[in-house]
């Protein structure tokens, strides 16, 4: 099964929510336009500058007509100088307008980018643990970095360029009609075909862009997974480095091929449009000559001015068509970001949520049931637990029995499907997330440390903590002596994900971080699993001191850590099958006694 793609750990586990190659609808375009709504004032100023620039631009051909028809035939040097000065002045005004407009549009665009990034990041912060369990980290990073980054050109310049070129095309078309409607209609003949070809190219570009962004997300996920410390350890120790390199090479090759396809899409269509635009001026001179031969009042100056206006028409028209293609392609990026923004958080703070009053720590699980999305069997079924304030509860059971899920529900990382979890009689779904996190301190087996100093890692839980507070928490967690022995003490950088420290040292740092918050309810989920026997014994006294006066819920496999708990519950297949003290359950000879015997056989005495 080595080559089975279904077993490839680096393949995505989720599918796109929407088909991002679809044709953009009016609602989708309106949604993009709403991103600019907070910037109506600056946008109005940009619109005014665009209008002034467009009018100034079409004035030049009229001055040129006067030069050809009046100033030169009459030999009027004063008029010629005035008209030539007008041409220079128009160019100077256009340059100034372009600089000011560029400054405004870039400020607006970067503001929109900033707001969208923060909005997406904030939304993802509210997503439940389940979302991140189902979604690869590299995919999330790709949406924030690659997709929003790819929008930058659109929001900073493309939208403004579109309006500017459209305004120029409209004003120039009006000016051409004013000069000679017959020759103007000849110039306009190219537009229907150009628009039809452009529409086809735009749809093609959007499909290719959607595929390219998905492939870039795959490549980002591979980089994130295989170039982290954990990934390097995995690939090196399993001898999979060559395979990982080949996988990345395939993904990079696919991205390169899609980039080429994106750039080449519509090249033949554009060639036809460009050739037609080049032929129109020649046809205009031909038709103008025929009209003059029939005795019409078409002057040479008018003919020259109109051909000059054709250049001013075709340049922005070509730019406009290309901008439309870019907008089509960029809609794939907007759609991918909107997919995440439209994904509702599974755990939502109620609008009527209240702050928890000073917490005593009475924890209750009332008829709680829970199943993970897509699971065939519930993880918890009708669980009832009562943990009086200031007491300790130990939850034990085999792997997969539902122990950790109880902790997730207490911290409200998930919401119960049935029943309720309560603190001092208040359902955790009815309180604010901040007050709940202040009330419940969590230390998990999967310890995460930031790539920062030890002090910064500890202060992440309590930014206002003093150095004395840090030392006091570290002593409680039996980790102060270790920190003090480091070259820079509490200023020592822990390294990526804390790999400077052993598993047991990281767990003690995580415990110190929680101790610093001084929560009334303490949840320890395998918090001492990585400690050696000696350190575990040293911490037992510290934990006993820490637990005094607060509610402590310990989830553990190593039963030596829970014998002193006020009550112990045994969870099996999502149900509480036994409860009592260590002595009571051991004497009963049931499931707990079996777990104790297996634990003693597995862990040697020291």
N, C-alpha and C positions, 0 to 999 in steps of 0.2 A: 504493500500500500504506500510505498515511499513516494511514488509519483502522483498519488491521488490528490487532485486540487482541492477536494472537499476537506482534506485533512491538513491543508496548508495553513499554519497558524498565522500567517501574515495576510491572508485574504480577508476582505471586509466582512463583517458580521451583520451589516445593515444595508438596505437598499435605499436608493434615493426616494424621497417622499413624493416628488413630482417629476414628470418628464420635462426636463429643463430645455429641451429642444422645441417645445411647443410654441405656437404663434402667440406673441404677447397680446393680451386683451386690453380693453380700455381701462378696466379696473386695475390691472397691474401697472399700466402706465401712470394712472392717477396716483397710485401708491408711491411710485418713484417721485412724482412731482411733489407729493406731500412732504418729502424730506427737505425740500427747499422752502416750505411755508414759513418757518421762523425767520427767514432772511428776505422777506418781501421788500423791505426798504432798500437794502443794497442792490437787490435784483432790479428794482425800479430804476435806480441810478444807472446800472449797467444798460438797461433797456434804452434809457435816454441817450446815453453815449453811443449806442449802436445806431439809433435813429439819426443822430446828428452826423455820425460818420458815413452812413449810407447816403444821405442827402448830399454831403460834401463830395463824396466819391463820384456821383453822377453829374456834378457840376462841371467837372473837367472836360468831358466831351463837348459840352455846349460852348465852353471857352475856346476849345479847339476849332469848332465850327466857325466861330467869329474870326479866329485868326486866318483860316483858309478862305472864307468868303468875303471878309471885309478888310481886315488889317493888311494882309499881304497884297491883294489886288490894288488897294488904294495907296500903298506905300506909306501908311500912317504909322510912323515909328512910335509915337506917343501911345497910341492905342495898343500897338503890338507889345510895348513894354508893360503896359498895364495888364494886358491879358496874360503875358508870360509870368508876371509877378503873381497874378491870381492863381496860376497853376502851381507855383512854388508854395504859395500860402496854403492852398488846399492840401498839398502833400505834408506840410509842416503840421497843420491841424490834425490830419489823419494820424501822424506819428504820435503826437501827444495823447490823442484819444485812445490809441492802441495801448500805450503804456499804462494809462490810468485804468483802462478797462481790464488789462491783464492783472493789475494789482488787486482790483476788486474781485474779479472772478476767482483768483487763486485763494483769497481770504475766504470767500463764500464756500468754495469747494472743500478746502481743508476743514472748515467748521462743520460741514455736512459729514465728511469722513470721520472726524473726531466723534461727533454725536452718534453716528451709526456704530462705530467700534464700541463705544462705551455702552450703548443700548444693547448690543448683542452680548457683550461680556457680562453686563448686569443680568440679562435674561438667563444666560447660562449658569450664573451663580445661583439662581433660584431653582434650577432644575433638580430633580430628585436624584438620589444615588443610583436609581435604576437606569436613568438616562445614560450616565457615564459608564455603567456596567455594560450597556448595550453598544456604546459608541467608542470607537478607537480614538485615543487622544490625538493622534496625528490628523484624523479627519476634522476634529474640532479646531485644531490649530490651523489647518489649511483654510477653513472657512473664514477665520479671522484674518489670517495673513494673506493668503493667495487671492481669495475671492474679493475681500474688501480692498486689498491692495490693487487688484485689477480694475476696480471701479474708479481709481483715483483720476485717471485721465478723463473719464466720463463726467464726473462731478466737478472737476476743477476747470475744464476747458471745453469739453465736447458740447455740453448743453448750451453754453454761451456761443460757441462757434456756430452751432445750429441756428440759433436765433439771429446771429449776425449775418450769416450767409443767406438765410431765408429773407431777411429784411433787404439785403443788398439785391437779391434776385427780384423781389417784388418792385422795389424802387426803380431798378434798372429797366425792368420790363415796362413800367409806366413811362419812363423817359423815352424808350425806344418807340413806343406807340405814339408818343407826342411828336417824334421826329418824322416817322413815316410808318404807317400801320401795315403797309404791304410787305416791306422788308422786315418789319418786326415779326409778322406771322411766319415768314420763312425761318427766322431764328428760333421761333417757338416750336417748330415742327419736330425737333429732336426730343422734346420733353416727354411725350407719352411713352415712346419706346424706352427711353432711359429709365423712367420710373418703373416700368414693368420689369426690365432686366435687373434693376437695383433691388427690387422686392424679392426676386428669386435668390439673388446673392445673399441678401440679409438673412433669409431663412436658413440657407445652407451654413452661413457663418455661425449662426446661433447654435445649430446642432453640433457643429464641430467644437465650439467653445465649451458647451456643456460636457462633451466627452473629454476634452482636454482638462477641464477643472477636476473632474472625477479622477482622472489618471494622476493629476498632480497631487490630489489628496491621498491617493494610494502611495505615491512616492514619499510624501511627507510622513505618512504613518510608518512606512518602513524605516525611514531615517530616525524617527522618534523612538521606535521600538528597538532597533538594532544598534544604535549609536549611543544609547544610554549606558550607564555602568552595568545595570542588570542585563541589558541586551548583549553587551560585549562579553560579560561573564558566561552567558548562555551559549553564544555562538562559539566562543573559544573552547569551552569545556566540552561541547558536544561535537566539535570539529565541523561545524556547519558554516564557517566563514566563507569558503568558496561558493557554496550554494546561495548564501545571502547576497554576495557580490553579484552573482549571475542574475538573481531575482531583481536587484536594483538596476542592473544594466538593461534588463528587458523593460522595466517600467520607464527608465529614462529614454530608451529607444522609442517606446510608444508615445511619450510626450513630444519627442522631437518630430516624429512623423505627423502628429496632430498639429504641431506648430507650422510645419510646412504646408499641410493641407489647408490650414486657416489662412495662411498668407497667399496661397495660390488660388483659393476659391474665388471664382468670378473674374479671373484675369482675362479670359477671352471676351467675356461680356464687356469688361472695361475697355478692352482694345477697340471693340466696335464703337462704343460711345465716344472714345477719344478721337478715333478716325473721323467720325461724323462731325464732331465739334471742329476739327481742323478743316473740314471741307466746307462748312457753312459760310465762312468769310469769303471764300472764292466764289461760291454761288451767289452771295450777296452782291459782289462787284459785278458779276455777270448780269444778274437781274436788274441792278441799278443802271448799268449801261443800256440795257434794253428799254428801261423806262425813260431815260433821258433821250433815247433815240425816237421815242414816240411823242416828244415834245412836252413832257410833264415838267413841272417846276421843281424837280429834284435837283438840288445843288450839289456840287462836288463836296463842299464842306459838310452838308448833311450826310452824304454817303460816307465820308471819312469818320464823322462823329458816330454814326450808327455802327460802323465796323468796330470802332473803339469801344463802344458800349457792349458789343458782342463779347469782347474779351472780358469786360467787367461782369457780363452775365454768365459766361461759360465757366470762368474760374470758380466763382462761388457756387455755381450749380454743380460742378464736379465735386467740389468740397462737400456740398450739401448731401449729394448722393453717397459719398464715402462715409460721412458722419452717420447717415441713416443705417448703413451697414454696421458701423461700430456700435450704434445703439442697439440694433438687433442682437449682436453678439453679447453686448454687456448685459442684456436682460437675463441671460443665463446666469451671470454672476449675482445679479439682484435676486433672482429666484432662489438660488441656493442659500443666500443669507436669509431671505424671507421664510424659507422652510424651517430654519431653526427658530426664528422669531415667532412663527406660527405654531411651534410645538408647545402645547400648554404644559406648564409644570404640574407634576403629579401631586406635589405637596405645596399647597397654596395657603398663605396666611389669610385668615378671615378678615374682611373689612371691619368686623366688630371685635377683633381680637383685643384682649386686655392684657395689661402687665400683671405678671404674677405678684401677689403680695409677698411680704417677707416669708420665705419658704421654710417650713419645719422639716419637710422631707418625707411625708407619708406617701408612698408609691403604691398604686393599685392597678392591676390588670383585671378588667371585668369582662369575662366571656369573650376574650380576644381571639379572633381568627384572622389569618392572613395568607395570601397566596401571591407569589411573584408572577408578574405578567407572563403568560404563555405556559406556566407550570401546570402539569396535569393533576398534581396532588397538592393540597394546601400545605404550607410550611408549618403553620400553627392552627390548632383547632380547639376552640372553646377553652382557652387558658384563663384560669383565675389565680391571681397572686395578690397577697396583701403583705406589704413590707412597712411596718410601723416606723415612724420617724426615729432616727437615731439607731436603728438596728441594721443588721447585716443579713443579706440573702446571698446564697451561693446557688448558681444554676449549673448543673452538670448533665452530661449525656454524651452519647456517641456523636461522631462527626456527622453533620447534616440533620441533627435532630431538631434544630430550630432555636438553639441557645442564643446565637449571635443576633438572630432576627428580633428576639425580645429586646435586646439593647437598641437596635435600630429604631424600633417603635417607640421606645422611651425617649430617645433623642429626637424623635420625629424626622428621621431620615426617610421613613416611609410612613404611610397612614394605614391603620388597621382597616381591614375590609368589614369586620364585624366587631361589636363590642367597643370598649374604650380603654385608653391608658390615662390614668389620672395622677396628678400630684397635688396633695392636700385637697383632694376632692374636685379639682378643676381638670377638665379634659384638656390634654395637651394641644388638641386641635383648636381650642378657643383662646389660646394665649399667644402673645407675640413671640416671634422666633428669637429675638434678642433676649427677652426675659427667660425663655426656656433654656437657651444656651448658657445663660448666667447661672441657672439653677442646677443644670446637669453637667458635670465634668466627665469627659470620656477619654479613656486611654485604651487604645486598641492594640492588637497584635501587630497589625501592619503600621509600623511607626514611620511617620513622614517628617523629615527635617528639611528646612529650607537651605539653600546654598547661601548661607550667611553665617555670622558669628554665633557662638553659643548664646551670648546675651540676647542677640536679636531673635533667636529662635525661642527663647524663654519669654521674652517680652511680646511675642506675637499674641500670646494669650492675655497679656495685661500690659499695654504700652507704657503706663505710668509707674510701673514697678521700679523701685529704687535698687541700687546695687545690694543693699542689705536684704531686701526682699528676695532677690535672686539667690543669694547665698543661703538664706533660710530654707527656700524651697528645694535647692539642690542638696542640702544636708538631709532634709526629710526623705528625699529620694535616694539617699546613699550614693550621690554622684559628685559631691563637692570636691572630695579629695582627688578624683580623677581630673576634674576640670582644672583644679589648681596646679596639677602636675603638667599641664599642657604648656607649650612655649609661650603662648599669649594669654593663658588663662581663659577668662570668660570672653575675650576678644578673638579667640581662635575660630577660624572659619571651619565649619563642619564638613565641607565638601558636598559634592552632588549627592542629594538624598541621604546625606549623613554617612557616606561610606568611609569616612575617617574613623568611625567608631564601630565596635562590634554590635551584634544584635542586642545583647543585654544592656550595653551602655546606651544605645539609642532608646531602649524602652525606659531606662531610668531617666533620661533627659525628657522623654515625653511625659513621664509621671511628674517630674518637677514642673513642667510647663502647666500641667493641670493643677498641681498643688498651689501654684502661684495664683490661680483664680479663686481658690478657696470656695468651691461650690458646695452647697448643702447636700447635694446628691452626687455620689461618686460611682461611676460605672467603669469597671475594670474588665475588659474583654480580652482574656488571655494576656493580661498586661505583664505577667512575670514569666511568660512561656520561654523567653530567650535567656533567662537568668540561670547561672549555675547554682548548684545546691547551696554553696556557701553564701553567695550574694543573696539568694532567695531567703535564707534564714536571717540574714542581716536586715533585709527589708521587711520581714514579717513584723518586727517590733515597730518599725517606722510606720508601716501601714496601719497597725493596730492603734498607734497614737494618732495618725491622721484620721482614722475612721471614727474616733471618739466624738460623739455628739453629732455625727452626720450619718445619713443613710448610705450604705455601701452595697452595691450589687456586683458580685463577682461571677464572671463566666469563665469556667476553667475546665481544662482536661486533666491537669495535674492536681489530683485531689488532696495532696498534702497542703495546698494553699488554702483550702476551704474548711478544714476540720473545725475551726473555731467559730464558724458562722452561726448566728442565732437560729437560722433555719436553712435547710438545704432542700432544693427541689430537683427531682430527676425528670428530664424531658426526654421523651422517646416518640419519634415520628410525629412531632408537633403537639404532643399531649403531655400534661404533667401526670406521671405515673406513680411518683412517690414524693412525700415531703416529711420533714422532721429534722431533728438534730443528727449529728454524726453518730452519736451513741445509739440513738433510737433506730436509725436506718441500718447501721451495722448489725444490730441485734436482730433485726427483722429478717435478714438473710435474703433480701430481694435483689432488685436490679442494682441498687447502690452498692450493696455488698459485693456484687460481681465486678462492678467498676473499680472498687477499692482493691480487690484482689488482683485485677489485671494491671492496675497502676503500680502496685507494689512489685509485681513481677517485672514490670517494664523499667522502673527507675531504681538503679542500685543505690543502696544507702552509702553515705559518706561519713 
